[in-house]
Every structure is written in structure tokens, then in C-alpha cells.
Amino acid sequence: MHRLLRPFRITPALSLLITSLTVGQVSAEETKGFPVKIEHALGTTELAAKPSRVATVAWANHEVPLALGVVPIGMAAANFGDEDGDGLLPWVAERLKELKAETPVLFDEGDGVDFEAVAGTEPDVILAAYSGLSQADYDTLSQIAPVVAYPQAPWSTDWRETIRLGSAGLGMSREGDALIADIETKIAAEVAKYPELKGKTAMFVTHLGANDLSMVNFYTTQDTRVRFFQDLGLSMPKSVTEASSTGSFAGSISAERIDDFDDVDILVTYGDQTLLQAMKSNPLLAHMPAVKHDAIVLLGRDAVGTAANPTPLSVTWVLSDYVALLAEAARKSP
């Protein structure tokens, strides 16, 4: 999900393709309420009319139009949690089936944005509210079509803002607001089933290796996984808040400072029982209250683990399972 995007230059073939893209006639309905200006971290995007051909890059941006009933002409293939290798996460596949739609063109972003593939879909708009686009990437994409980028920092746009920006880029802001309200209602109903979550604090550790526990890498309050905890009735540990002052979506500390996180009730991470036993056997990590009391949620590299990073379609898809796991850990915490 998070990666450095590859350097890119515009080839003659791509230049010809970009300059060949044309805007056809638009109806009065398509221009109603337009032009729309959307400000974001990489510039200001202006849309003259309601787009009909929507492309998306990076992680999960395609879920906004899909949730609103619009099928993108092209989108990034899933590169994490895709268990069957078809390039689609299960909630995306289900939504395409509901819409009776074929799979859009899938962009291979293993080495970064595939600019030529994006240009080949001839989009009217490119959605990238949740992404790590550089200014150079944005400038290149903007030669293909107007681009809606992230509002503040790379990879830090939460699911609500992803919907707001994406729906604005579709000319469907009211529908986007209604979608947010619907998801919030479903979250509240699920969380209400587990009063044990109230007042508990949680920390999301990015990676721990069973063979090397000398460093603890974690997501900060800038990351969407951590922000999602608050949607689910959990509180933010003071230790994580203070460690998030760098403004980055991730941080790292030596395991020798693990006592800094004594206020963490629940620990969420990716791993299995081998990792759990290694943590409990480690003389430093074993002192962490969440480890001591087994108040740990272990996520796999599968769809459920992927959905812990909340996106417009995955939130409701994983909600009951994820909240139940957190509640189980909360009951173990004193």
C-alpha cells in the first residue's frame, strides 16, 4: 500500500495519447452546479462538468464511485489481501456483482502509478484522495485529466474524507454525505453491542518479526487504522499521541522503551501464534500490559487484516468481525 512511486517520463507515445484525449458535448444537466473547484495538498482541481469516465489510482479510491453506483473505467489492482489473485478485494468483487458490472481495467501499481495505462482509459477525472502521490506524479496525471489528490499528507486521508473528496470529484457531494451518514449509523449500531470497548485504549503495531523484536514499529494518529479505533469506541493512548508528533503515518522506537506504552490496553498487529509466543517470551515486550494479559488482536495478511485499514466499502464488510476481535481483547484487559 505504502510505497515510493517509480520515476516517470512522458514518452512520445504517451504524449500523443494525452493530447488526443478530447472532451465531447455535455448536457445542461451535466454542467449544473459546475464548475467545481476542489482544493487539496497538491493544488486546486477544477471540473467543468460532471465526469462520465472515472479512473482511480492507489489504494481504495475506486470504492467511492462503486459505493455510489458508478463503475470506474480503470482502477488499481489490489496488491495486498487479494487471496484469489484476481486483483479485486472481496468487498469490491461483491459490489461489482451487485452492479452487474464487468471488472474495470486494472492498473498494475507494483512499481508505482502506471501512467500509460491510466491515459489509455481516457478518463474525465482521476481520483487519488487516499494515495502517496508526489508533486511530479500529480503534475503528470494532471496532463491526462483533472486529479483529486489528498487534502493534507500522503496516506493519511481517513475514510470520511476519502468519500467527501471522491464524491466531490464525481459531482455527487450530497450522495457522498449520505453514504458517510449510513456508514456511521452501522458503526454505531455494531459498537453498541460491546460496552466493554468504552474507555479502552488501543495501539496498532505495523510489523514485528518473531526473530527480531528489538524495534517496535507502529502506526501514528496520522494513519487511518488508528483513527478508526475512535470510530469503534476506543480511546487514544497518550503515549501514541505523543509519539505521533512527527506528523508521519508511522513511527518506530526501541523495545528498550516499551514502558512508554504502559497506557495501551489493546495491541493490534499483523502476525500469528508464533509471533505471539515470541512477544510473551521477550523480556522487554512481556512487560507491556497488553502482552501480559493477552489483549492482542492478531491479523492475517488476508481480507480481514486488509480491511482493518478502513475504506468506503470495507468498513461495513469487516465491521462485525473486527469489532468482535477488539471486544475479545478488551475483555482480557484489566
N, C-alpha and C positions, 0 to 999 in steps of 0.2 A: 504493500500500500504506500508506504513512505519510501521514496527513492530519489536519487539525483537523476534528473532527466538528461538524456543524451544531448550533446551539442548538435545543432542543426543548421544546414544552409539550404537556401531555396535553389533547387536545381532548375535548369531551363524548362524541363517537362512540367514541374510543379508550377513554375511561374506562368506558363501558358495555360495550365488548368485553372489557376486562380483568376487570371484576367479574363477567362472565358465564362466565369460564373455571372449570370445575369439575373436581374430582378424583374419578374413579369408584372402584368397588370394586377392591381389589388382592388378589392371592392371597398365600398364605403364602410361596410361592417368591419372589414379587416383593419381599417385605419381609425376606427372610432376609439377615442381615448389615447391615441398616439399623436405625436411621438412620445416615447417613454425614455427617460434617462435613468440609468442605474449606476450609482457611484460605488466603487469598490477599491481595494488596495492598489490595483494596478492601473487605474484610470477611470474614465467615465464612458459607459456604453450607451449609445442611443439607438433605439429601434424605431424605424419609421412606420412599421405596420406589424400586425400580428403575424409571427412566423408560422409557416406551414411545414418547413423542413427543419427538424431539430436534431442536432448532433450533440453528444456529450463526451467529455474526456475525463480521465481519472476515475476515482472511486465513487460509486453510488449516485452520481449526478443524474443518471438516466432514470433513477427511481422516482424523481419528481414528476416528469411528464407521464411516466407509466401510471403512477398513483392517480393522476388527474385525467387518465384516459387517452393520453397522447403517446403514440408509439414513435420513438426516435428512429431516424433513418440510419444512425450509426452510434455505437457506444463502446466503451472499453470492455474487453473481455475480462471476466473475473480471474484474478491470479492468486487468490487466497481463499481457501474454504470451498473450492469447486471440486467436490468429491467425485463427480462422474466425468469431469474433463470436457464438458460441453461449452465452457465459457460463461455459464449462467449460474448464479446462486439460486437456491430453490425458490425463494420468495419472488425472484424475478421471473423464473420459468412459470410459476403459478400465475403471476399477473398477466404474462403474455398469453397464456392459455385462456384466462378469463376474457381477455380482449379479442380472442380468436385471431391473434396476430402471429406472423412469422417472426423468427429471430432476426433482429436488425443486423446490419453489418457490424462485425465485432472487430474493434481495433486492438491489435497486439501491442500492449504497452510494456512489454518485458524490458525494453531498453529505453523507455520514455515515450512521449507522445509520437504517434505515427502521423506526421503532418500530411503526408501524401494521401494516406487512406482517408483522413478527415476531409481533405479537399475533394477527394473523389466522390464523396456523398453529396456535394453541392448544398451545404446547409444554409439556412437563413439566419440561424443563431447557433452559438456553441455554448453550452452550459458547463461551467467549471467552478462552481461556488465552493465545493469541497475538493481541494487539489493542492498541489505543490508547485504550480506554475511559476517559472521565473519571469522577469520582465521581458526577456528575449522570447520566451515561449509565447507569452501573451501577444507580443507585437507580431510574431509570425502568424499565429492563429487569427489575429485581427485582420490580416490581409485576405483571409478566406471568408470570414463572416464576423459580425459583432460577437464579442465574447463576454460572458458574465463570470467574473472571477470572484475570489474570496474577499470578504469585507475587511479583514484585518491582517491575519497572518496565515502562512501555509498550513494546511492540515489542522486548522483549529475551528472550522465552521461547524457549529452544532446542527442537529437535525432540523430544528426550527428555522434557523437562518438559511440553511440549505434549501428548505421549502420556500421560504419567503423570496430569496433571490431567484431561485429557479422558476417559480410561478410568475414572478415579475417579468422574467425573460421570455415567458410564454404568452404574456398578456393576460394572465389568469390569476391576478393577485387575490381577488376575492375567493376564488376556489382554493387557493393555497392557504388562506387564513382558515377556511372551513375545514380543510384537511388537518391542520395543526390542532384545531379545537377537538376534532374527532379522536385523534391520537391521544391527546391529553386526557380525554374522558375515559378512554380504555385503560390508560396507565393508572389513573386514579382508582378505577374500579378494581384492578388487579392488586395494587398495593394495599388497598383497604382490607384485603383478606389476611394480611400479615402484619399485625400491630407490633410484632417483635422487631421489625426493622426500624421503627421510630427511635431516634436518638443514637443509633449505632453509626460508627464511622467506618469508612472503607478506603482501601488503597489498591490501586491496580499496578502490579509489577509487570513490566514488559517482558523480561526474559531472565530466567535463572537456569544455569546449567548445573545438572546434578554433579558434574565432575569439577566445577569451579564456582564456588559460592562466595568468592572474595569481594565481588561487587554486586550491588543491588540497583538494577535499572528500573525506573518506574515512570509512569505517565503523570504529568503535572495537571494542574487545574486548567491548563490551556487545551487539554485533549478532550475529545468528545466522549470517550469512555468514562472518564472521571466525572464530567459534567452530568452524564446520565445517572450516576449514583443519586444525585439530588432529586431527579425525577422519580426515583424509586424509593423515596422516603429516607434515604441515608444522609448522614451529615459528613462534612468535610473535615478531616483531621487537621488540627492546627499545624502539625508537623509538615503535612503535604502542602498546605497553603504557603507556608514559609519557604519550603524548598522549591516552590514554583515561581519565585521572584525573577528568574532569568527570562521569563517570557516564552521559553521554548516549550514544545508539547511533551518533551521527555527530559528526565534528569537521571543522575547517577551518583551514588555515594558508596563509600567503602563499607563493607559489612561490619567493620570495627565500630561504625557509628550507628548500628542498628537500634540502639537505645533511643535515638532521636524519634523513632516511630512507636514509642510505647503507647501512644494515644490511638493507635489503629486497632479497631475491633475485628475487622474482617479483611482478609487479604485475598485478592483475586489475581490469578496468574494463568499462564499457559503451561501445561505440564501434565504429568501422570503420577502414579503412585511411587515411581522411582524417585521423582523429584521431591515428593512429599517426605519420603523417608530420609532423603539426603538433608532436607531442611531441618527435620526434627533431630537428626544426628549431629548437625553442625553446632559447635559450641557457642557461636555467636548468634545465628538466626534462631536457635532454640529458645533464646530469651525473649523473643518477640511475642507479646501476648497472643496474637492471632495464631502463631505457630504452636505455641504451648497448649492452646485449647482446641486445636484442630479446626479453627474457624477460618477455613480456607476453601475457596471455590477454584477447582482445577478445571480449566477449559481446554478442549482439544483444538487441533488445527482443522476443525470441521465447520459446518454451517453454524452451529450454535455458538462456538467460540468466535466465529467471524461476526455474528450478529451482536456480540457484546459491544461492538462499535456501532452505535445506533444510526440507522439510516431510515429514510421515509417509509420503506416497505418492511424492513427487517424488524423494526420496533415491535409491531404487533405480532409478527410471525414468531418471535422468540420470547415474547413477554412472559407468558405463564411459566415456561421452563426456567428462564433466567431468574425471575423473582423468587421462584421456589428454591433454587440453589442458594441464593443470597439469604433467604429466610432460614434455611437449614443451618448455614454458617452462623447466622445471628443468634440462633438458639444455643449454640455452643459457647458463645462469648459471654462471660460473666457480666 
